[in-house]
Amino acid sequence: MINLNKLIKFIPILFFVLILSHPLEQFAQTHEQNKFLPEPLQGDKQLNKVIPDPRVRAFVYPERIVWQSENSDQSEITNSNYLITQHTQQVTLENKHFCTMINNGKSPGILLDFGTELYGGIQIMLGQMEEKTPAKFRVRFGESVGEAMSDTGGVHDATNDHSVRDFKISAPWLGKVDVGNTGFRFVRIDFLDKNRSVPILALRAIFTYRDLEYKGSFVSSDTLLNKIWETGAYTVNLCMQNYLWDGIKRDRLVWIGDMHPETMTILSAFGANNIIKSSLNLAKSNTPLPNWMNGISSYSMWWLIIQHDYYMYTGDKRYLEENKDYILELLKQFAKFIGPDNQEDLNGMRFLDWPTSGDPKVIHAGLQALLIKTFQEGSYLCGVLESPQEEKLCQDAINRLKKYVPNPGNSKQAAALMVLAGMENPSRLDKDVLAVDPTQKLSTFYGYYVLQARAMAGDIEGSLNVIRKYWGGMLKMGATTFWEDFDLSWMKNASRIDELTKKGEHDIHGDYGNYCYVGYRLSLCHGWASGPTPWLSEHILGIKPVEPGFKVVKIKPNLGDLKWVKGTFPTPYGIISVSAKRLVNGKIETNYKVPNGIKVIN
């Protein structure tokens, strides 16, 4: 994974724009502040025409050529290596060096690797041509080599859902064209005009992202775990576009359940960012009660749990009070779905994650536990909001729901939720369910809660091994961001995503996937898969807020099988720094530095 801070030093920044958390009105209250706007946009009445964008753009050149068509009397590519060098930024009449594509009846093509998953598009820059008419190209974006080399349509082939990744464009003589708005690492370009040649001066990615400081960090004696922490943070960084999306190629929507691990990753790596509140607000404004967020009852539960966790990590009581009415009414609505037998009876789409979606008994067990967890967090929030009636409603609901304990079967997802809700003994469920074939039947989404439950059981080493094998497996197959779904069985006799599929091997991207993400439709950058990042910060660095906003923090590193660990964690008071190492006698020596205003307990 590429460290953004290091990457930016070598990428010419196109422009920086306003931050979403500061409305434009704050920047244009006087003539001095808005005098540089075009005259039609000046003045308070016109400000609604200018929408600030919290993102920046930068150019990224390709790192390597993965494939190009063979030269023949029908087509030819010359000087293709010129495309992977950083050179001209501007078309001029004097450009002497370029890559030439020649079509004498057959379209030449080339596949470029930009080295890491990116969000945005590409820029094609052309020089002088004998014909001044625009040159026609076919452009295919891919999160894997296989996807960029594929066509659209069919069960396993790529799609243009949510974002177009396969289309034909025209590029101007002595000019450039920007094209694309998707998640990708690989781009294939084919020159379509017959009996014509075209000089390509540059072909570079336009990287669109939030230029955030990585305030949190994690470094340990295990370089794989370090890479996993960074990859989870980078995955979510890419998903932080206009709102907090779940994926940057597909599922570019605000899915509230999926947002919970993303939120915890943001708070661990970047600190509080306004995108969390704006995305929660979007979901609330689009979901008048009694509707469920995204049509899924559990996702309304996750919205409330995020409210609780965001408050604990930021201490932002003002934001909590802004949502008071909705929180209280939502809790009253949940209470209506407890049956006389103390079982949840939620309507709407009944969903935990995709691997459990075909098992009603597992879903019921998970929803029973998640509803208890919701009322537990809700009870705490009602106390903060000084709403004793609703606080009592929550406690009564918890007491009723805990009288019925469903069987999670062998579902790690349901068992994990039952542990988190305090319904079962963590050690027993860890031994009987969570630690049995520990990397099997996981999901990249609920894997986070399985890790949380195993940590509650004290099984730190078991959790670390799952992270190494499962999330590390994606890295082994060429991932630079974490995927929508993954199964270790996919790795058997499979080619990596950054190479052409070898004869006799499986295409790990195109040949697998389930439910709504079969084949290349599977997203290889999905924020819900980032769970190891906050988990490592919370349990290995050992940093957890005890009172809202880190007024009181617990610092208790758990090294598991590691020799040492060090890192940082952002808080409203500033950065907490922690280091811990195992001494010769087996004891753990811990050192930390906290900002003024924070009390530490161990």
Secondary structure, 3 states (H helix, E strand, C coil): CCCHHHHHCCCCEEECCCCCCCCHHHHCCCHHHHCCCCHHHCCHHHHHHCCCCCCEEEEECCCEEEEECCCCCCEEEECHHHHHCCCCCCCCCCCCCCEEEEECCCCCEEEEEEEEEEEEEEEEEECCCCCCCCEEEEEEEECCHHHHCCCECCCCCECCCCCCCEEEEEECCCEEEEEEEEEEEEEEEEECCCCEEEEEEEEEEEEEECCCCCCCEEEECCHHHHHHHHHHHHHHHHHECCCECCECCCCCCCCHHHHHHHHHHHHHHCCCCHHHHHHHHHHHHCCCCCCCHHHEHHHHHHHHHHHHHHHHHHCCHHHHHHCHHHHHHHHHHHHCCECCCCCECCCCECCCCHHHCCCHHHHHHHHHHHHHHHHHHHHHHHHHCCCHHHHHHHHHHHHHHCCCCCCCCCCHHHHHHHHHCCCCCHHHHHHHHHCCCCCCCCCCCCHHHHHHHHHHCCCHHHHHHHHHHHHHHHHHCCCCCCCCCCCHHHHCCEECCCCCCCCCCEECCCCCCCCCCCHHHCCCCEHHHCCHHHHHHHHHCCEEECCHHHCEEEECCCCCCCCEEEEEEEECCEEEEEEEEECCCCCEEEEEECCCCCEEEC
